[in-house]
Amino acid sequence: MSFPKVGATAFGYEIARQFDINVLKTRPSLVPLRFADSNHAALSGLATETIARCGAQEFRENILFTHRGLSGPAVLQISNYRNPRQAVVFDLLPDTDVRELLETNRDANRKIKNLLSSYLPQRLVNEILPGPASDLSLGNAPVEVLEQVANLFNSWEVKFSDTEGWHKAEVTLGGVDTDELSSKTMESKKVPGLYFIGEVVDVTGWQGGYNFQWAWSRGFACGQSV
């Protein structure tokens, strides 16, 4: 289903259903995500390295702000694992304990936003930093404010309403159930002579060529059998 502009269709799933072969629910993946209730359009085009976390999965790579949400390698990777009802947590300063950083600089006559802007793009700091903390100096900031700021930058929780859809998705999650196929030849267990390979099967890998390799390897295995 992903990238319909190159000719992708649901034909493979229709064939499977015709023969009563189980097809698991499909959805776009390795795909940019849209913000649910925030508008950070002012950050569009800005990229920064983060750790993106969702459940037990995490990826340390760049994120890229778009007009409607987030893209970039870390977001595309985590989209494979995201539950639509689940927030994604981003560590915007992966090598820094922000609470410790703020405490260490308590004696400095600097504003919180100026200190953080020496580690992150100023536009990002201005957008993420809560209003009351924006002009506070480190020396005057209450402990609870420092904790709030630290949590924001080390654990920025983002809810997404949707993906950017099939036309932006690199892969399709779901598809023909692998339990229905021979793992050696990809032949249907129910219908001799009927094979399913590549993207139509419920197998999804990370970025980096894994999905191409899956398609080529399974195509080869199927070809050898035929």
Secondary structure in CASP SS format (residue, H / E / C, confidence):
PFRMAT SS
TARGET T0000
AUTHOR 0000-0000-0000
METHOD secondary structure of the structure
MODEL  1
M C 1.00
S C 1.00
F C 1.00
P H 1.00
K H 1.00
V H 1.00
G C 1.00
A C 1.00
T C 1.00
A C 1.00
F H 1.00
G H 1.00
Y H 1.00
E H 1.00
I H 1.00
A H 1.00
R H 1.00
Q H 1.00
F C 1.00
D C 1.00
I C 1.00
N C 1.00
V E 1.00
L E 1.00
K E 1.00
T E 1.00
R E 1.00
P E 1.00
S E 1.00
L C 1.00
V C 1.00
P C 1.00
L E 1.00
R E 1.00
F E 1.00
A C 1.00
D C 1.00
S C 1.00
N C 1.00
H C 1.00
A H 1.00
A H 1.00
L H 1.00
S C 1.00
G C 1.00
L C 1.00
A E 1.00
T E 1.00
E E 1.00
T E 1.00
I E 1.00
A E 1.00
R E 1.00
C E 1.00
G C 1.00
A C 1.00
Q E 1.00
E E 1.00
F E 1.00
R E 1.00
E E 1.00
N E 1.00
I E 1.00
L E 1.00
F E 1.00
T C 1.00
H C 1.00
R C 1.00
G E 1.00
L E 1.00
S E 1.00
G C 1.00
P H 1.00
A H 1.00
V H 1.00
L H 1.00
Q H 1.00
I H 1.00
S C 1.00
N C 1.00
Y C 1.00
R C 1.00
N C 1.00
P C 1.00
R C 1.00
Q C 1.00
A C 1.00
V E 1.00
V E 1.00
F E 1.00
D E 1.00
L C 1.00
L C 1.00
P C 1.00
D C 1.00
T C 1.00
D C 1.00
V H 1.00
R H 1.00
E H 1.00
L H 1.00
L H 1.00
E H 1.00
T H 1.00
N C 1.00
R C 1.00
D C 1.00
A C 1.00
N C 1.00
R C 1.00
K E 1.00
I H 1.00
K H 1.00
N H 1.00
L H 1.00
L H 1.00
S C 1.00
S C 1.00
Y C 1.00
L C 1.00
P C 1.00
Q H 1.00
R H 1.00
L H 1.00
V H 1.00
N H 1.00
E H 1.00
I H 1.00
L C 1.00
P C 1.00
G H 1.00
P H 1.00
A H 1.00
S H 1.00
D C 1.00
L C 1.00
S E 1.00
L C 1.00
G C 1.00
N C 1.00
A C 1.00
P C 1.00
V H 1.00
E H 1.00
V H 1.00
L H 1.00
E H 1.00
Q H 1.00
V H 1.00
A H 1.00
N H 1.00
L H 1.00
F H 1.00
N H 1.00
S C 1.00
W E 1.00
E E 1.00
V E 1.00
K C 1.00
F E 1.00
S E 1.00
D E 1.00
T E 1.00
E C 1.00
G C 1.00
W C 1.00
H C 1.00
K C 1.00
A C 1.00
E C 1.00
V E 1.00
T E 1.00
L E 1.00
G E 1.00
G E 1.00
V E 1.00
D C 1.00
T H 1.00
D H 1.00
E H 1.00
L E 1.00
S C 1.00
S C 1.00
K C 1.00
T C 1.00
M C 1.00
E E 1.00
S E 1.00
K C 1.00
K C 1.00
V C 1.00
P C 1.00
G C 1.00
L C 1.00
Y E 1.00
F C 1.00
I C 1.00
G H 1.00
E H 1.00
V H 1.00
V E 1.00
D C 1.00
V C 1.00
T C 1.00
G C 1.00
W C 1.00
Q C 1.00
G C 1.00
G C 1.00
Y H 1.00
N H 1.00
F H 1.00
Q H 1.00
W H 1.00
A H 1.00
W H 1.00
S H 1.00
R H 1.00
G H 1.00
F H 1.00
A H 1.00
C H 1.00
G H 1.00
Q H 1.00
S H 1.00
V C 1.00
END
